[in-house]
Each structure stands twice: as C-alpha cells, then as structure tokens.
Amino acid sequence: MQPRQRIETIRVPLTCIDDNNGSTAWSRNRSKTSFTIRKCRRTETSEKTRLRQRRPSRSGFLKGHIKPKVNFLDATKIDDQVYKRLKESAEKFAKLKKIHLEYSQNENNIIQLNEIINCLNSQIGGEFTKINLQTTRFDPDIKQLKLTYDRLIPESLSMISIEIEPTLNLRKEFGDVVRRFLTHICQENGINEIRDTPIYESLLSEKEYYESEMEGDRTDEEQDFDYWFLKDYENPDGQAYTTFKEIYDSLKEKPFSFEEIINLETQNKTEEAYKSLMIKGEEFIKGYVPISWMGGLPDQAEEEEASTIIEDTINLTYSIHDDLYEQFYEWINCGYSCTGISQGVVNSTELTPEMTDEDFDEYPDRLIKYLIEIVELTDSIS
C-alpha cells in the first residue's frame, strides 16, 4: 500500500495577449516544465452528521465529494505577487524544518517554483510525505495557488473498525457510557457507522434491485441467498439494529458529556482500562474536521488510482465477527486487489510566510493512534 514515485508536472492557465493588430490571442508554452496542481482535500463548508436515527439515504452517492477538475493549460509564468508568496512560504517552511533550500535564478518563475518544490521534496524524505501545489477552487484560479505539506499517516492504511458488541459484556451502567462515548467520538470526527459506508449502500442497493426488479426471475439459489447478512442491521428486531437504536436514542435524549466518564466508578481491571482510555480521549470529544475530508494520498496520481477509501476502511460497527463484516471485508479486499492502492488519512498543512511550528497540527495522527488503542483494548477483552 505504499505510494509509488512519479514525475510531476505543473499546469497553469493560458496567457491572454494582444497581438500587434489589437486582437486577442492565447499563448501556450508546450515545451516548458510543468507541475501538478492538485485539488484541495478539505471542503470549507459542511455540516457534520450528528445522530443516525434511521438507515442511510438510498441516494448516498449524491452526497459524496466530487473532485474538481483542475484544467490548467500551459502559460509562460505565474503572477509575480502569487509567486512571491509561494516562494516566501517555501522559504519559511525550509527555515522551520532546517532544510537547506537551494535553487537557480530563472526569469521563468514556473521553472524556478518547480525547482523549489523539488528541492524541498528531496529533503523532507520518505514516501509518505510531500510538498504539493494546490488550488482551493472548483473553477481554479492561478491566484488561489498554495503550497501544502502533506503527510500520510501510515497506520491509517489498515482497516480500523471500532466494535460495539464487546462492550455488551461490560456491566450495563458502565457499558452504556462506553457505547455512548465510542459513538460520540466517531460522530464528532466524521467516522461512518458501517451502515453509512459506501460499501453498505452498494450492498443494500443490490438487495433492493433483486427484490424489486428481479422478482420471479431469480433462481432458487438466489432466493435462498437473499442478502441474509444485512438482516441483523436492517430488521428492527436484529441485535445490531436494536443496539445502535438504543445508543442513538440515548444520545438524542441526552448529548454526551465528558463528566459521564469522570463520574464513572470502576469495579475491575477491565473497567479501569476502559475508563483510563476514555479519559485519554478527551481531546477527541469535540472533534476536528471529518476524517473523510482527509482521505487520500500525498501523491495525486496515486490518490486517483486508489481502489479503497477511508469512508469504508475506518468505521464504527457492531461486530467484526458477524456475517455482514465478513462480506464487507471481502469487498474491501476485492477493491484493493484492483490496483493495490488504498487511501489513508493525509494530514495537510498550508504553507504561509507567517507560519510557525504550532501550525503543524498533529491531531489527525493522534486520533488514528487513539482509535487503534481502542481496537487493541477491545481485542484484548473480547
């Protein structure tokens, strides 16, 4: 699941010029160095999903992120003011990271910027880290260009599934708080419950198609199949359905508070371990940005080839041992086998001339490691 190396290209808009006759023409420079301007990973406006009161919308695909196509054509140079800010941003980053930034002077600031980016990338090292040139607009404007420092969190390349079922073995009063806590931090950090994942939507759509469009045309084997693994999550009397409904009803009636953890009394080592871990997770209760906004890879070409996405691979589920999860896991593996490339969580920092060390926020890194701690604790007692 490691990103491969690739040659970069920068593409910028056509330059409008006036010829001697006063008419407008468009200048292209097709032989010059170019670099890739990638889309911005985070969306600036979105409302995080709160309580899940019912199964996901059948039109879930309409709510997905549509990648803006950056259709830059070749130009002779970048606006001087834009270039100046990008160069100063790179120089400030190099100073903070103690990187020796060296590049040749060139009248073509596109070539010079390319040298700067390559110089930084050659020294920050590692296949999981990269300086990228991005634009934040769906209709990209050269004046919106920015440099970002993108770091892939390696641990996020693996499936991370937070389980609810093992907590049912805890004392009810204690287990209720644990389940509320786990569900709350998943909601606050944009982690899908398994029924809200794209894979589950696909499975449910297939089931509805066979029930409505193929009625009477299915073989006995297809009739017996009947997507039995969805029943525990879709039927009101299913254990998974019932458990999640109780949690969501509880959170709707009374929003989660950190005081619930502080006031918990423990009666054994297992409860002490859970309480200690929940206290450690206080910073994740309010959330940051939805983790799905950070899904991708530092390399744009790799990201476009990824066949599994973190909306599926990082999730909240009832059990990793039930029939649904077995099917879910098979879908993940089948998708991954197509390209051998999987999305991870990318921690992205915009470079600016004014930036300080405090701008390198490690919240996503800490969150992923914390989720893995939850999984490990659950595994140790289940």
C-alpha positions in Angstrom: 0.0 0.0 0.0 2.9 2.3 -0.4 2.8 5.3 -2.8 4.9 4.9 -5.9 7.2 7.5 -7.3 6.1 9.6 -10.2 7.3 12.6 -12.2 5.5 15.8 -11.5 4.1 18.3 -13.9 2.8 21.9 -13.2 -0.1 23.2 -15.4 -1.2 26.8 -15.3 -3.8 28.8 -17.3 -3.4 30.1 -20.9 -2.0 33.6 -21.0 -4.1 36.1 -22.8 -2.0 38.5 -25.0 -2.8 41.2 -27.6 -1.1 41.0 -31.0 0.1 43.9 -33.0 -3.3 44.3 -34.6 -5.0 44.7 -31.2 -6.8 41.3 -31.4 -6.7 38.8 -28.6 -4.7 35.6 -28.8 -3.8 32.9 -26.4 -0.2 31.9 -25.7 0.9 28.4 -25.0 4.3 27.1 -24.0 4.1 23.4 -24.5 7.8 22.5 -24.0 8.3 24.0 -20.6 8.4 22.3 -17.3 5.1 21.9 -15.7 3.8 20.8 -12.3 0.7 19.1 -10.9 -1.7 21.4 -9.2 -3.8 19.2 -7.1 -7.3 19.8 -5.6 -7.6 20.9 -2.0 -8.5 17.8 0.1 -10.7 19.6 2.7 -14.0 21.2 2.0 -14.7 24.5 3.7 -18.4 24.2 4.2 -20.1 21.1 5.5 -22.3 20.2 8.4 -21.1 17.1 10.3 -23.6 14.3 10.6 -24.9 14.0 14.1 -27.3 11.3 15.3 -28.2 8.5 13.0 -31.9 7.9 13.5 -32.5 5.6 10.5 -30.7 3.7 7.9 -28.7 5.7 5.3 -30.2 7.5 2.4 -30.5 5.5 -0.8 -29.1 8.4 -2.7 -25.9 8.5 -0.6 -23.8 8.7 -3.7 -25.2 12.2 -4.3 -23.6 13.3 -1.1 -20.1 12.2 -2.0 -17.2 14.6 -2.7 -16.9 15.3 -6.4 -13.3 16.1 -7.3 -12.9 19.4 -9.1 -11.1 19.0 -12.4 -8.1 21.3 -12.5 -7.9 22.1 -16.2 -4.8 24.4 -16.3 -3.2 24.9 -19.6 0.4 25.9 -20.1 1.5 29.5 -19.5 4.8 31.4 -19.5 4.7 32.5 -15.9 2.8 32.8 -12.7 1.7 36.2 -11.4 4.6 37.9 -9.6 2.7 38.5 -6.4 1.4 34.9 -6.3 4.9 33.6 -6.9 6.4 35.8 -4.3 4.1 34.5 -1.6 4.6 30.9 -2.7 8.4 31.4 -2.6 8.3 33.1 0.8 6.1 30.3 2.1 8.6 27.7 0.9 11.5 29.6 2.5 9.7 29.8 5.8 8.9 26.1 5.8 12.6 25.3 5.0 13.7 27.5 7.9 11.3 25.8 10.3 12.3 22.3 9.2 16.0 23.3 9.0 16.2 22.4 5.3 18.8 23.9 3.0 16.8 25.5 0.2 18.8 26.0 -3.0 17.6 26.8 -6.4 18.9 28.7 -9.5 17.6 32.1 -10.5 15.4 31.9 -13.6 13.3 34.5 -15.4 10.6 31.9 -15.8 9.2 31.7 -12.3 7.3 28.4 -13.2 10.7 26.7 -13.6 12.0 28.3 -10.5 9.0 27.3 -8.4 9.4 23.7 -9.8 13.0 23.7 -8.6 11.9 24.9 -5.1 9.3 22.2 -4.7 11.7 19.5 -6.0 14.4 20.7 -3.6 12.0 20.6 -0.6 10.7 17.1 -1.6 14.2 15.7 -2.0 15.0 16.7 1.6 11.8 16.1 3.6 12.3 12.5 2.7 10.0 9.5 3.0 7.4 8.0 0.7 4.6 9.3 3.0 5.5 13.0 2.9 5.3 15.5 0.0 5.1 19.2 -0.8 2.1 19.8 -3.1 0.9 22.8 -5.1 -2.9 23.1 -4.6 -5.8 25.3 -5.5 -8.9 25.6 -3.3 -11.5 26.5 -6.0 -13.7 24.3 -8.2 -13.1 26.7 -11.0 -9.3 27.0 -10.4 -7.7 30.4 -10.4 -4.0 30.9 -10.6 -4.3 33.5 -7.8 -5.6 30.8 -5.5 -2.5 28.6 -5.6 -0.9 27.5 -2.3 1.7 25.1 -1.2 0.8 22.3 1.3 2.9 19.9 3.4 1.1 16.6 3.1 1.9 13.7 5.4 0.3 10.3 5.1 -0.4 8.6 8.4 0.8 5.0 7.7 -1.3 3.4 10.4 -4.4 4.6 8.5 -3.7 2.3 5.6 -5.1 -0.6 7.6 -8.8 -1.2 8.4 -9.8 0.4 11.7 -13.1 -0.9 13.0 -14.5 0.3 16.3 -16.7 -2.5 17.8 -19.8 -2.2 19.9 -20.6 -5.8 20.6 -17.7 -6.5 23.1 -18.9 -3.6 25.3 -22.2 -5.6 25.9 -20.2 -7.8 28.2 -19.5 -4.9 30.5 -21.6 -4.0 33.4 -24.7 -2.3 32.0 -24.2 1.1 33.7 -20.6 1.2 32.7 -21.1 -0.3 29.2 -23.8 2.3 28.4 -21.3 5.1 28.9 -18.6 3.3 26.9 -21.0 2.9 24.0 -22.1 6.5 24.1 -18.5 7.6 24.2 -17.4 5.4 21.2 -20.4 6.5 19.1 -19.9 10.2 20.0 -16.3 10.4 19.1 -17.0 8.7 15.8 -19.7 11.1 15.0 -17.6 14.1 16.0 -14.7 13.0 13.9 -16.7 12.0 10.8 -16.2 8.3 11.1 -19.0 6.3 9.5 -21.2 3.8 11.2 -21.0 0.7 8.9 -24.5 1.3 7.6 -23.4 4.7 6.3 -20.4 3.5 4.3 -20.4 3.4 0.5 -20.0 -0.4 0.5 -23.0 -0.9 2.7 -25.0 1.4 0.4 -23.9 -0.7 -2.6 -24.9 -4.0 -0.9 -28.3 -2.5 0.1 -28.9 -1.2 -3.4 -28.1 -4.6 -4.9 -30.6 -6.2 -2.4 -33.4 -3.8 -3.4 -32.7 -4.3 -7.1 -33.1 -8.1 -6.8 -36.2 -7.7 -4.7 -37.9 -5.2 -7.0 -36.6 -5.7 -10.5 -35.8 -9.4 -10.4 -38.8 -10.7 -8.6 -39.9 -14.0 -10.1 -36.7 -14.2 -12.3 -34.3 -15.4 -9.5 -33.0 -18.9 -9.2 -33.7 -20.9 -6.1 -30.1 -20.3 -5.1 -30.5 -16.5 -5.4 -33.8 -16.7 -3.5 -32.0 -18.5 -0.6 -29.1 -16.0 -0.6 -31.4 -13.0 0.0 -28.6 -10.9 1.5 -29.0 -12.6 4.8 -26.0 -10.7 6.3 -28.0 -7.4 6.2 -30.9 -8.6 8.2 -29.4 -8.1 11.6 -28.7 -4.4 10.7 -31.9 -3.8 8.8 -34.6 -5.6 10.7 -36.0 -3.8 13.8 -35.6 -7.0 15.8 -32.0 -7.5 14.8 -29.4 -7.3 17.6 -27.2 -4.8 15.7 -30.2 -2.6 14.7 -31.6 -2.7 18.3 -28.2 -1.9 19.9 -27.5 1.1 17.6 -31.0 2.4 18.0 -30.6 2.4 21.8 -27.4 4.3 21.6 -28.7 6.9 19.2 -31.9 7.4 21.2 -29.8 7.8 24.3 -27.6 10.5 22.6 -30.6 12.3 21.3 -32.2 12.4 24.7 -29.0 13.5 26.4 -25.9 14.6 24.5 -22.6 13.1 25.6 -20.6 14.9 28.3 -17.1 14.2 29.5 -18.4 14.4 33.0 -20.0 11.0 32.4 -16.6 9.4 32.3 -15.2 11.3 35.3 -18.2 10.2 37.4 -17.9 6.5 36.4 -16.9 4.1 39.2 -14.9 1.1 38.2 -15.2 -2.4 39.7 -12.4 -4.4 38.0 -9.3 -4.0 35.8 -11.2 -4.1 32.6 -13.4 -1.1 33.6 -10.2 0.7 34.8 -8.6 0.1 31.4 -11.7 1.5 29.6 -12.0 4.5 31.9 -8.3 5.4 31.6 -8.5 5.1 27.8 -11.7 7.3 27.6 -10.1 10.0 29.8 -7.1 9.9 27.4 -9.5 10.6 24.6 -10.9 13.9 26.0 -9.4 16.0 23.2 -11.3 13.9 20.6 -14.8 14.5 22.1 -15.2 17.9 20.3 -13.8 16.7 17.0 -11.6 18.5 14.5 -12.8 18.0 10.9 -14.5 14.9 9.4 -11.8 12.3 8.9 -13.2 11.6 5.4 -12.1 15.1 4.3 -8.5 14.0 5.0 -8.8 10.8 2.9 -6.3 10.4 0.1 -2.6 10.0 -0.6 0.2 12.7 -0.8 0.7 11.8 -4.5 -2.2 13.0 -6.7 -1.8 10.1 -9.3 -1.7 7.6 -6.5 -4.9 9.1 -5.0 -6.8 8.9 -8.3 -5.9 5.2 -8.6 -6.9 4.2 -5.0 -9.5 1.5 -5.1 -10.4 1.6 -1.4 -11.4 4.8 0.6 -11.3 5.6 4.2 -15.1 6.2 4.3 -15.1 2.4 4.2 -11.9 1.3 5.9 -12.3 3.4 9.1 -15.7 2.7 10.6 -17.9 2.0 13.6 -19.5 -1.4 13.5 -21.5 -3.8 15.7 -19.1 -6.7 15.4 -16.1 -7.7 13.3 -17.2 -11.4 13.6 -20.7 -11.2 12.1 -21.8 -12.1 8.6 -22.0 -8.5 7.4 -18.5 -7.7 8.4 -17.3 -10.8 6.6 -18.9 -9.6 3.4 -17.7 -6.1 4.0 -14.1 -7.3 4.4 -14.3 -9.3 1.2 -15.5 -6.2 -0.7 -12.5 -4.2 0.7 -10.0 -6.9 -0.3 -11.6 -7.2 -3.7 -11.4 -3.5 -4.3 -7.8 -3.3 -3.1 -6.8 -6.1 -5.4 -7.8 -4.0 -8.4 -4.9 -1.5 -8.0 -3.1 -2.4 -4.8 -3.5 1.2 -3.7 -5.6 2.2 -0.7 -6.4 5.6 0.7 -5.1 6.7 4.0 -5.5 9.8 6.2 -3.4 12.7 5.0 -2.5 15.4 7.4 -2.2 18.6 5.3 -0.7 21.9 6.4 -0.9 25.0 4.2 2.5 26.8 4.0 2.4 30.5 4.5 5.1 33.2 5.1 3.7 33.7 8.6 3.6 30.1 9.7 5.1 28.8 13.0 5.8 25.4 14.4 2.4 25.5 16.0 0.8 25.3 12.6 1.9 21.7 12.2 -1.1 20.2 13.9 -0.8 16.5 14.7 -4.4 16.0 15.8 -5.2 13.5 12.9 -2.1 11.5 13.8 -3.1 11.3 17.4 -6.7 10.4 16.5 -5.6 7.5 14.4 -3.3 6.1 17.0 -6.0 6.6 19.6 -8.5 4.6 17.5 -6.0 1.8 17.2 -5.7 1.8 21.0 -9.4 1.3 21.3 -9.3 -1.6 18.8 -6.4 -3.2 20.7 -8.2 -2.9 24.1 -11.4 -4.3 22.6 -9.5 -7.2 21.1 -7.8 -8.0 24.4 -11.1 -8.4 26.3 -13.4 -9.9 23.6 
